[in-house]
Amino acid sequence: MSKQSISILALTLLASGAIVKHRGITIAGAQATNQGEKVLGVSQTDAADTEAVAVETIGTTVVETGAAIAVGDSLIVDVQGRAIPVTGNLGVGAGATAMTSSAANGDVLTGGDLPEYVFADALVAAAAAGEFIEVALRR
């Protein structure tokens, strides 16, 4: 595994709380704490509250895993900001009205974010949590 990333864009943010290197970072500069939450990128250093932290946002980077991952898996963050595979497919909830077309039944999907924000794709496999793998960040 290569630990060198090809960064096209790294931003410097002020940390909002403690940040661990190679974890998902929100747009507010905090380490992700909710599974599947939207992240801006991946931290490149540890940082204490209010310290500057480099965040990779476009290109490839190294991320810590929170579970086993296969090459090509779409990745979301876990409650510690580590990368895990998506947990399922987008589907129609139980009790929802079946639709045949948006013209016949109104809008299908409108506004907002999906329940899981996919931030990257695995370029390297991981056998378990706590490994460091290279990923291609999505934008």
C-alpha positions in Angstrom: 0.0 0.0 0.0 1.2 3.5 -0.9 1.0 6.0 1.9 1.6 8.9 -0.5 -1.5 10.7 -1.7 -2.1 12.7 -4.8 -3.7 15.9 -3.4 -5.3 18.2 -5.9 -6.8 20.4 -3.2 -6.0 20.6 0.5 -7.6 23.2 2.7 -6.5 24.5 6.1 -9.3 24.8 8.7 -9.3 25.7 12.4 -10.2 22.5 14.3 -13.5 22.5 16.2 -12.6 20.0 18.9 -9.8 17.4 18.9 -9.0 15.8 15.5 -7.2 12.6 14.8 -5.1 12.2 11.7 -6.7 10.4 8.7 -10.3 10.9 9.9 -13.3 12.4 8.1 -13.7 16.2 8.8 -16.9 18.2 8.5 -17.3 21.6 6.8 -17.3 23.1 10.3 -13.8 21.7 11.0 -14.9 19.0 13.4 -14.1 15.3 13.3 -17.1 13.4 12.1 -19.2 11.9 14.9 -22.3 10.6 13.2 -22.3 7.5 10.9 -22.8 8.5 7.3 -22.6 12.3 7.9 -21.4 14.7 5.2 -17.7 15.4 5.4 -15.5 17.9 3.5 -12.5 15.7 3.4 -9.8 13.8 5.5 -7.5 15.3 8.1 -3.8 15.1 7.4 -2.6 15.8 10.9 -3.7 15.5 14.5 -5.0 18.8 15.9 -6.3 20.2 19.2 -9.3 22.5 19.4 -8.7 25.8 17.5 -5.4 24.6 15.9 -4.9 24.6 12.1 -5.5 21.3 10.4 -4.9 20.4 6.8 -7.8 18.6 5.1 -7.5 16.8 1.8 -10.7 17.5 -0.2 -10.0 16.4 -3.8 -7.7 13.7 -5.2 -6.4 10.7 -3.3 -5.6 10.4 0.4 -5.0 8.0 3.2 -7.8 7.3 5.7 -8.1 5.1 8.8 -10.6 2.2 8.4 -13.4 1.4 10.9 -14.2 -2.0 9.3 -13.0 -4.5 6.7 -13.1 -2.8 3.2 -12.8 -4.3 -0.3 -11.2 -2.5 -3.3 -13.8 -0.4 -5.0 -16.2 -0.1 -1.9 -18.0 3.2 -1.6 -17.1 4.6 1.7 -18.9 6.6 4.4 -17.7 7.7 7.9 -18.4 5.9 11.2 -19.0 7.6 14.5 -15.3 8.1 14.9 -14.7 9.6 11.5 -13.1 6.4 10.1 -14.0 4.9 6.7 -16.5 2.1 6.5 -18.4 0.6 3.5 -21.9 2.0 2.8 -24.4 0.1 4.9 -27.1 -0.4 2.2 -28.9 0.7 -0.9 -31.3 3.6 -1.2 -34.8 2.2 -1.1 -38.4 3.0 -0.6 -39.4 2.8 3.0 -42.1 0.4 4.3 -45.6 1.8 3.8 -44.5 4.2 1.1 -46.7 4.7 -2.0 -45.5 2.8 -5.1 -45.0 5.1 -8.1 -44.9 4.5 -11.8 -43.7 7.9 -12.9 -42.9 11.3 -11.5 -45.4 12.9 -14.0 -48.3 10.7 -12.6 -47.5 11.0 -8.9 -45.5 14.2 -8.3 -41.8 14.6 -7.4 -39.9 11.4 -6.6 -36.9 12.9 -4.7 -36.6 16.6 -3.8 -33.9 18.6 -2.0 -31.7 17.5 0.9 -28.9 15.0 1.3 -29.2 11.3 1.1 -29.1 9.4 4.5 -25.4 8.3 3.9 -22.9 10.7 2.4 -20.4 8.7 0.3 -17.1 10.6 0.5 -14.6 8.2 -1.2 -13.9 4.9 -3.0 -11.4 2.4 -1.7 -8.3 1.9 -3.8 -6.8 -0.6 -1.4 -8.5 -3.4 0.7 -8.4 -3.5 4.5 -8.9 -6.7 6.6 -10.2 -4.9 9.7 -10.6 -1.6 11.5 -7.5 0.4 12.4 -5.8 0.0 9.0 -4.7 2.9 6.8 -5.7 2.7 3.1 -5.6 4.9 0.1 -8.9 6.2 -1.2 -10.1 8.4 -4.1 -12.1 11.3 -2.7 -15.4 12.1 -4.3 -16.7 15.6 -5.0 
